[in-house]
């Protein structure tokens, strides 16, 4: 969250987080850095954007 998501926000990009990597729902609850969208996995992201 503090690297990829924050970096994208710093340059004006929208962000999506997949919960298959390092960040968890618990991390989201305590972080001041928040993605624009959160997906459980890649199929969920693809379904939402298709």
MMTF fields as JSON, N, C-alpha, C and O atoms, coordinates in Angstrom:
{
  "mmtfVersion": "1.0.0",
  "mmtfProducer": "UNKNOWN",
  "numBonds": 199,
  "numAtoms": 200,
  "numGroups": 50,
  "numChains": 1,
  "numModels": 1,
  "chainsPerModel": [1],
  "groupsPerChain": [50],
  "chainIdList": ["A"],
  "bondAtomList": [4, 2, 8, 6, 12, 10, 16, 14, 20, 18, 24, 22, 28, 26, 32, 30, 36, 34, 40, 38, 44, 42, 48, 46, 52, 50, 56, 54, 60, 58, 64, 62, 68, 66, 72, 70, 76, 74, 80, 78, 84, 82, 88, 86, 92, 90, 96, 94, 100, 98, 104, 102, 108, 106, 112, 110, 116, 114, 120, 118, 124, 122, 128, 126, 132, 130, 136, 134, 140, 138, 144, 142, 148, 146, 152, 150, 156, 154, 160, 158, 164, 162, 168, 166, 172, 170, 176, 174, 180, 178, 184, 182, 188, 186, 192, 190, 196, 194],
  "bondOrderList": [1, 1, 1, 1, 1, 1, 1, 1, 1, 1, 1, 1, 1, 1, 1, 1, 1, 1, 1, 1, 1, 1, 1, 1, 1, 1, 1, 1, 1, 1, 1, 1, 1, 1, 1, 1, 1, 1, 1, 1, 1, 1, 1, 1, 1, 1, 1, 1, 1],
  "groupList": [{"groupName": "UNK", "atomNameList": ["N", "CA", "C", "O"], "elementList": ["N", "C", "C", "O"], "formalChargeList": [0, 0, 0, 0], "bondAtomList": [1, 0, 2, 1, 3, 2], "bondOrderList": [1, 1, 2], "singleLetterCode": "X", "chemCompType": "L-PEPTIDE LINKING"}],
  "groupTypeList": [0, 0, 0, 0, 0, 0, 0, 0, 0, 0, 0, 0, 0, 0, 0, 0, 0, 0, 0, 0, 0, 0, 0, 0, 0, 0, 0, 0, 0, 0, 0, 0, 0, 0, 0, 0, 0, 0, 0, 0, 0, 0, 0, 0, 0, 0, 0, 0, 0, 0],
  "groupIdList": [1, 2, 3, 4, 5, 6, 7, 8, 9, 10, 11, 12, 13, 14, 15, 16, 17, 18, 19, 20, 21, 22, 23, 24, 25, 26, 27, 28, 29, 30, 31, 32, 33, 34, 35, 36, 37, 38, 39, 40, 41, 42, 43, 44, 45, 46, 47, 48, 49, 50],
  "secStructList": [7, 6, 6, 2, 2, 2, 2, 2, 2, 2, 6, 6, 7, 7, 7, 3, 3, 3, 6, 6, 1, 1, 7, 7, 2, 2, 2, 2, 2, 2, 7, 1, 7, 7, 7, 1, 3, 3, 3, 1, 1, 2, 2, 2, 2, 2, 2, 2, 2, 7],
  "xCoordList": [0.821, 0.0, 0.859, 0.594, 1.875, 2.687, 3.681, 4.333, 3.817, 4.727, 3.941, 3.878, 3.347, 2.663, 1.449, 1.319, 0.573, -0.662, -0.338, -0.852, 0.498, 0.87, 1.587, 1.32, 2.489, 3.21, 2.291, 2.445, 1.339, 0.375, -0.459, -0.689, -0.907, -1.693, -0.871, -1.399, 0.422, 1.289, 1.412, 1.688, 1.213, 1.298, -0.069, -0.161, -1.129, -2.478, -3.137, -4.13, -2.611, -3.212, -4.243, -4.118, -5.253, -6.216, -5.585, -4.707, -6.031, -5.388, -6.388, -7.553, -5.893, -6.66, -5.736, -4.569, -6.264, -5.506, -6.125, -7.337, -5.291, -5.748, -5.254, -4.085, -6.138, -5.8, -5.082, -5.249, -4.293, -3.527, -2.046, -1.243, -1.688, -0.286, 0.026, -0.402, 0.767, 1.246, 0.161, 0.04, -0.621, -1.621, -2.853, -3.269, -3.421, -4.616, -5.732, -5.514, -6.921, -8.04, -7.675, -8.042, -6.962, -6.547, -5.606, -5.688, -4.715, -3.819, -4.618, -4.323, -5.63, -6.475, -7.172, -7.302, -7.612, -8.359, -7.514, -8.049, -6.2, -5.333, -4.453, -3.692, -4.541, -3.67, -4.346, -5.539, -3.562, -4.078, -4.052, -4.712, -3.305, -3.241, -4.311, -4.29, -5.241, -6.348, -6.419, -6.339, -6.566, -6.739, -8.132, -9.036, -8.286, -9.595, -10.548, -11.762, -9.992, -10.8, -10.02, -8.789, -10.752, -10.137, -10.807, -12.033, -9.998, -10.507, -9.88, -8.727, -10.633, -10.15, -9.024, -8.082, -9.132, -8.147, -8.252, -9.104, -7.381, -7.371, -8.682, -9.157, -9.289, -10.583, -11.645, -12.464, -11.638, -12.608, -12.344, -13.284, -11.078, -10.731, -11.155, -11.755, -10.847, -11.21, -12.723, -13.215, -13.456, -14.922, -15.475, -16.433, -14.888, -15.364, -15.051, -15.816, -13.954, -13.523, -13.963, -13.79, -14.526, -14.91, -16.171, -16.641],
  "yCoordList": [-1.203, 0.0, 1.258, 2.204, 1.257, 2.462, 2.653, 3.695, 1.685, 1.85, 1.977, 3.061, 0.891, 0.9, 1.823, 2.66, 1.682, 2.473, 3.939, 4.82, 4.201, 5.591, 6.229, 7.382, 5.494, 6.024, 6.36, 7.4, 5.49, 5.75, 6.985, 7.82, 7.101, 8.279, 9.559, 10.603, 9.475, 10.658, 11.215, 12.403, 10.377, 10.851, 10.907, 11.026, 10.821, 11.016, 9.809, 9.956, 8.615, 7.412, 6.808, 6.913, 6.179, 5.418, 4.068, 3.609, 3.435, 2.207, 1.092, 1.33, -0.13, -1.321, -2.239, -2.414, -2.813, -3.732, -5.113, -5.268, -6.121, -7.507, -8.097, -7.947, -8.759, -9.303, -10.649, -11.499, -10.841, -12.073, -11.835, -12.764, -10.615, -10.272, -10.026, -10.781, -8.978, -8.675, -8.054, -8.409, -7.144, -6.413, -7.271, -8.082, -7.072, -7.805, -6.821, -5.61, -7.349, -6.501, -5.781, -4.621, -6.453, -5.83, -4.658, -3.634, -4.798, -3.698, -2.506, -1.363, -2.769, -1.696, -0.935, 0.288, -1.664, -1.049, -0.082, 0.832, -0.27, 0.572, 1.525, 2.293, 1.49, 2.32, 3.623, 3.653, 4.696, 5.964, 5.969, 6.801, 5.061, 4.914, 3.908, 2.76, 4.335, 3.479, 3.396, 4.422, 2.195, 2.053, 2.518, 2.633, 2.779, 3.162, 1.971, 2.13, 0.789, -0.429, -1.586, -1.599, -2.557, -3.743, -4.979, -5.053, -5.943, -7.184, -8.373, -8.314, -9.438, -10.64, -11.313, -11.844, -11.287, -11.957, -11.428, -10.591, -11.921, -11.446, -11.728, -10.846, -12.902, -13.112, -12.093, -11.676, -11.696, -10.695, -9.34, -8.635, -8.971, -7.708, -7.74, -6.787, -8.822, -8.947, -8.889, -8.226, -9.571, -9.561, -8.156, -7.766, -7.403, -6.048, -5.097, -4.166, -5.314, -4.401, -4.84, -4.091, -6.032, -6.551, -5.882, -6.193],
  "zCoordList": [0.0, 0.0, 0.0, -0.742, 0.829, 0.975, -0.153, -0.219, -1.039, -2.172, -3.47, -4.049, -3.932, -5.231, -5.246, -6.139, -4.281, -4.264, -4.005, -4.695, -3.03, -2.725, -3.907, -4.245, -4.533, -5.69, -6.841, -7.482, -7.108, -8.18, -7.87, -8.745, -6.634, -6.249, -6.383, -6.766, -6.066, -6.145, -7.554, -7.726, -8.564, -9.946, -10.619, -11.841, -9.817, -10.341, -10.97, -11.683, -10.725, -11.297, -10.356, -9.135, -10.925, -10.126, -9.821, -10.551, -8.746, -8.301, -8.031, -7.712, -8.169, -7.811, -7.025, -7.375, -5.976, -5.135, -5.218, -5.064, -5.463, -5.401, -4.091, -3.735, -3.386, -2.072, -2.158, -1.283, -3.199, -3.356, -3.097, -3.184, -2.785, -2.568, -1.11, -0.237, -0.851, 0.493, 1.364, 2.536, 0.823, 1.619, 1.901, 1.075, 3.081, 3.509, 3.847, 3.88, 4.097, 4.535, 5.83, 6.016, 6.721, 7.98, 7.718, 8.397, 6.742, 6.373, 5.868, 6.218, 5.046, 4.519, 5.639, 5.588, 6.638, 7.739, 8.548, 9.176, 8.541, 9.368, 8.568, 9.155, 7.258, 6.42, 6.007, 5.708, 5.996, 5.475, 3.949, 3.326, 3.345, 1.891, 1.482, 1.926, 0.642, 0.221, -1.302, -1.978, -1.849, -3.293, -3.708, -2.88, -4.99, -5.515, -5.574, -5.45, -5.764, -5.839, -5.233, -5.251, -4.696, -4.091, -4.677, -4.757, -5.085, -5.665, -4.954, -4.528, -4.829, -4.153, -4.929, -4.341, -6.27, -7.11, -8.539, -8.838, -9.414, -10.798, -11.533, -12.249, -11.395, -12.066, -11.636, -12.454, -10.378, -9.909, -10.552, -10.92, -10.69, -11.345, -12.812, -13.309, -13.494, -14.913, -15.091, -16.004, -14.234, -14.324, -14.124, -14.792, -13.221, -12.947, -14.092, -14.346, -14.777, -15.836, -17.223, -18.184, -17.348, -18.671, -19.173, -20.267]
}
